[in-house]
Amino acid sequence: HWQQDRIELRDQAMQPGEAAAYDDSVTFVGQLWRPDWKNRVLYLPPRGDLSQWLTTLNDEKVRWLAVGRGAHDQRLAQSGWRPLYPCPDEGCVVWLSPQSALMEKLKQGPGSPPPAR
């Protein structure tokens, strides 16, 4: 399970109504929910056309993404997604959407919360 600092990042990343998404590498999806249950959690494995998958992530307002390590890392980074940390005890990496409110805070520099390690 995730450490408290990572949970706080997740809660800052997703506003009510926004989404977290995951693939087969995630074994405990409960950690993708905000404590107020006001986000959506979607199973969106990166299959088929990668451009369409990235469009779906945007259309569904996915702000927090947990997908298998190496699963399209380069393409996610090129699309503005930021890797935050590897999932503990699982084969995934957590990514932050370029549209996330937390991404704006991270871009502001000093005084903003750093990504968890």
Secondary structure, 3 states (H helix, E strand, C coil): CCCHHHHHHHHHHCCCCCEEEECCCCCCHHHHCCCCCCCEEEECCCCCCHHHHHHHHHHCCEEEEEEECCCCHHHHHHCCCEEEEECCCCCEEEEECCCCHHHHHHHCCCCCCCCCC
